[in-house]
Amino acid sequence: MGFAPVEADQCLYTKKTPTGTLIAAVHVDDILLSSTSKSHQRWFERKLEEKFELTKQYDNLSYLGLNIVRKKGGLLVTQDKHIQELSKKYEFDKLSTYPSTPTSTNF
């Protein structure tokens, strides 16, 4: 598809076109695409759909434990679900008081 890996990270790919740039972050079977236009995005999706079944997410998406929400003027990135899963896994959700390490509550 004409993408080239970024030297610093072999999981990050870019494609420059006369009308803009596409950036794809790839992890196993997950791809996070950033592009300068919707037409680039549609082209990318059509090419992948020729070979794969896609699950698409747009303004409110989840990628590798990150929740990414498009807000007016920018993005809000959180890890709420991941934090809740860790809290439950290690039973932090059952604590009545918090440990003093690695930091205190008045940090």
Backbone bond lengths (Angstrom), bond angles and torsions (degrees), N, CA, C in turn:
res aa  C-N    CA-C-N  psi(-1)  N-CA   C-N-CA  omega(-1)  CA-C   N-CA-C  phi
1 M - - - 1.468 - - 1.529 111.29 -
2 G 1.327 116.41 0.09 1.456 119.33 175.32 1.516 115.69 89.36
3 F 1.327 117.85 12.44 1.460 121.33 177.78 1.525 109.36 -83.87
4 A 1.320 116.36 149.54 1.467 121.81 176.94 1.520 108.81 -122.80
5 P 1.348 117.86 138.15 1.464 119.53 177.55 1.525 110.68 -67.86
6 V 1.313 115.13 146.24 1.462 121.45 175.00 1.519 107.00 -78.90
7 E 1.299 117.20 135.76 1.473 121.19 -174.62 1.531 112.33 -58.00
8 A 1.307 117.43 -38.83 1.471 121.12 -175.87 1.524 112.99 -76.55
9 D 1.347 118.30 -17.98 1.464 120.60 -175.89 1.526 109.01 -151.66
10 Q 1.321 117.01 109.57 1.461 121.99 -176.74 1.536 113.16 -71.66
11 C 1.331 117.84 -1.87 1.464 121.25 176.06 1.526 111.55 -101.05
12 L 1.316 117.11 2.73 1.459 122.69 -179.55 1.520 108.35 -116.87
13 Y 1.334 115.92 127.59 1.457 121.80 -175.56 1.531 109.90 -126.06
14 T 1.317 116.38 147.17 1.464 120.78 176.76 1.521 109.98 -129.43
15 K 1.315 114.10 153.53 1.458 121.82 173.80 1.518 106.71 -139.19
16 K 1.314 116.33 119.45 1.460 121.48 178.12 1.521 108.45 -98.60
17 T 1.321 116.13 134.40 1.458 122.37 177.07 1.528 107.61 -125.98
18 P 1.317 117.89 167.38 1.467 119.66 177.39 1.535 112.86 -61.24
19 T 1.338 116.75 -21.08 1.468 119.77 -177.88 1.519 114.04 -107.56
20 G 1.345 118.32 6.45 1.455 119.78 177.51 1.515 113.16 150.76
21 T 1.316 115.31 -168.83 1.457 122.32 -175.06 1.521 110.46 -127.09
22 L 1.330 115.74 143.42 1.457 122.71 171.90 1.519 107.59 -114.11
23 I 1.325 116.56 140.27 1.460 122.16 177.40 1.529 107.05 -128.13
24 A 1.328 116.37 126.24 1.462 121.25 -179.34 1.521 109.77 -121.67
25 A 1.323 116.46 121.04 1.464 122.50 172.83 1.524 106.51 -97.24
26 V 1.327 116.65 124.50 1.462 121.44 -173.14 1.520 110.13 -118.87
27 H 1.340 115.52 132.13 1.466 121.43 174.32 1.522 107.26 -140.67
28 V 1.312 117.17 107.93 1.457 125.25 -177.33 1.540 109.12 54.34
29 D 1.348 117.74 -103.87 1.461 119.48 179.95 1.532 112.17 -112.47
30 D 1.313 117.15 17.85 1.472 121.93 176.80 1.520 109.34 -109.27
31 I 1.326 115.50 135.72 1.463 120.94 177.85 1.523 107.95 -131.05
32 L 1.316 115.42 129.73 1.458 121.75 173.38 1.518 106.37 -109.12
33 L 1.338 116.35 116.00 1.461 121.42 -176.65 1.512 110.66 -106.14
34 S 1.306 115.50 134.17 1.459 122.54 172.58 1.523 106.26 -122.20
35 S 1.325 115.85 132.02 1.461 118.53 -179.66 1.519 109.97 -143.42
36 T 1.314 114.47 163.39 1.463 120.12 -178.84 1.520 112.24 -87.92
37 S 1.333 117.60 -3.74 1.464 119.20 178.71 1.526 111.37 -154.30
38 K 1.312 115.57 154.43 1.472 121.12 177.12 1.526 110.42 -66.81
39 S 1.338 117.55 -31.17 1.469 119.11 -179.84 1.528 110.87 -65.85
40 H 1.327 117.26 -36.45 1.465 120.40 175.33 1.536 109.98 -62.54
41 Q 1.314 115.66 -44.20 1.461 121.36 -179.59 1.529 110.16 -61.30
42 R 1.326 117.32 -46.31 1.468 120.38 -179.48 1.537 110.88 -63.68
43 W 1.340 116.98 -40.37 1.457 120.50 177.43 1.526 110.62 -59.78
44 F 1.335 117.14 -46.96 1.459 122.89 -179.85 1.529 110.37 -59.52
45 E 1.322 117.17 -46.69 1.466 121.31 -179.72 1.522 111.01 -63.10
46 R 1.339 117.88 -44.30 1.469 120.66 179.69 1.531 111.26 -60.58
47 K 1.342 116.64 -43.18 1.468 120.17 179.55 1.530 111.39 -62.11
48 L 1.324 117.16 -43.47 1.468 119.51 -179.90 1.520 111.51 -69.60
49 E 1.335 116.85 -35.57 1.472 120.38 -179.29 1.531 112.35 -67.35
50 E 1.324 117.49 -16.46 1.459 119.93 175.40 1.532 111.08 -66.26
51 K 1.336 116.44 -24.61 1.473 120.04 -176.07 1.530 113.96 -122.32
52 F 1.347 117.35 -22.21 1.465 120.60 -172.79 1.524 111.36 -133.31
53 E 1.331 114.61 156.28 1.467 120.48 169.86 1.523 106.78 -86.49
54 L 1.329 117.06 129.28 1.464 120.86 -176.28 1.517 112.00 -107.73
55 T 1.309 115.74 146.74 1.458 123.36 165.00 1.515 105.41 -111.01
56 K 1.328 116.44 119.11 1.468 120.41 -174.50 1.514 110.94 -107.71
57 Q 1.315 114.84 140.09 1.458 122.74 174.71 1.515 106.94 -132.75
58 Y 1.325 116.81 143.54 1.459 118.40 -176.30 1.525 112.71 -121.22
59 D 1.320 119.21 -90.43 1.463 121.35 -171.22 1.527 114.44 -79.66
60 N 1.309 117.62 -16.14 1.460 121.84 179.77 1.523 105.71 -137.62
61 L 1.343 116.92 100.72 1.443 118.19 -172.12 1.519 112.58 -134.18
62 S 1.305 113.36 165.14 1.462 121.69 178.56 1.520 107.49 -122.16
63 Y 1.344 116.71 131.19 1.460 121.15 179.19 1.521 108.83 -145.52
64 L 1.316 116.18 114.00 1.465 123.06 177.22 1.526 112.75 52.24
65 G 1.314 116.84 44.64 1.460 121.00 178.11 1.516 114.61 86.07
66 L 1.320 117.10 -5.31 1.463 120.69 177.22 1.520 109.52 -94.76
67 N 1.307 116.64 139.01 1.460 122.16 170.58 1.523 105.98 -102.99
68 I 1.318 116.21 122.76 1.457 121.10 -175.90 1.522 107.99 -121.08
69 V 1.334 115.71 119.06 1.460 121.61 -178.20 1.517 108.60 -121.22
70 R 1.325 115.33 127.68 1.463 119.81 176.13 1.523 108.07 -76.39
71 K 1.300 115.60 123.23 1.472 122.52 177.63 1.519 107.65 -118.11
72 K 1.303 115.99 158.44 1.460 119.65 177.51 1.534 108.76 -56.79
73 G 1.313 115.87 121.49 1.460 120.08 178.89 1.518 115.26 86.95
74 G 1.337 118.93 2.25 1.454 118.15 179.06 1.517 113.79 167.09
75 L 1.324 115.04 -154.88 1.455 122.60 -178.36 1.520 110.10 -127.94
76 L 1.326 116.24 148.13 1.455 122.48 171.93 1.522 106.38 -112.85
77 V 1.329 116.62 120.89 1.457 121.83 -178.61 1.524 108.08 -116.92
78 T 1.329 116.50 123.45 1.467 121.68 179.75 1.533 109.48 -134.81
79 Q 1.316 115.52 170.83 1.460 121.97 174.90 1.524 109.80 -130.05
80 D 1.307 117.24 36.47 1.461 121.71 -175.63 1.523 113.16 -53.58
81 K 1.338 117.42 -50.93 1.461 120.42 -177.78 1.530 110.54 -61.39
82 H 1.311 117.40 -43.47 1.465 122.04 -179.99 1.534 110.32 -62.56
83 I 1.312 117.15 -43.65 1.468 121.39 179.06 1.521 110.61 -63.37
84 Q 1.333 117.11 -42.21 1.469 120.36 178.47 1.527 111.34 -63.91
85 E 1.331 117.12 -40.04 1.465 120.54 178.37 1.530 111.18 -64.42
86 L 1.331 116.87 -43.48 1.463 120.18 177.75 1.521 111.38 -64.88
87 S 1.315 116.42 -41.00 1.466 121.52 179.74 1.527 110.51 -60.40
88 K 1.325 116.33 -42.72 1.456 120.15 179.04 1.527 110.76 -70.75
89 K 1.341 117.12 -44.03 1.465 121.49 -178.59 1.519 111.68 -57.73
90 Y 1.320 117.73 -43.60 1.461 122.07 -177.83 1.525 112.95 -97.96
91 E 1.327 115.54 12.22 1.464 124.41 173.97 1.526 113.41 60.92
92 F 1.326 117.11 27.74 1.463 120.10 173.72 1.519 110.58 -67.14
93 D 1.326 116.42 -26.64 1.457 120.37 -179.64 1.528 111.90 -67.72
94 K 1.338 118.04 -12.04 1.463 122.18 -180.00 1.528 113.09 -100.25
95 L 1.327 117.17 -1.80 1.467 120.41 -177.22 1.526 110.90 -74.46
96 S 1.324 115.67 138.79 1.473 119.50 173.82 1.524 110.01 -93.83
97 T 1.333 116.51 -25.37 1.469 121.84 173.48 1.525 107.24 -133.41
98 Y 1.312 115.42 159.14 1.458 119.72 -177.15 1.522 110.19 -103.01
99 P 1.329 116.85 146.02 1.466 120.31 178.94 1.517 111.58 -64.56
100 S 1.318 117.25 154.15 1.473 121.18 -179.06 1.517 111.92 -82.12
101 T 1.319 117.45 -7.10 1.470 119.63 178.71 1.522 108.73 -121.80
102 P 1.277 121.36 151.44 1.459 126.46 3.30 1.518 113.41 -77.12
103 T 1.322 118.28 -8.99 1.470 120.34 177.34 1.521 109.00 -147.32
104 S 1.296 115.39 166.10 1.461 119.51 179.09 1.525 109.68 -95.01
105 T 1.326 116.61 169.52 1.463 121.32 -177.99 1.521 111.97 -70.61
106 N 1.339 118.14 -17.30 1.472 119.90 -179.71 1.530 111.22 -97.79
107 F 1.321 117.36 22.67 1.459 123.39 178.65 1.514 108.77 -56.78
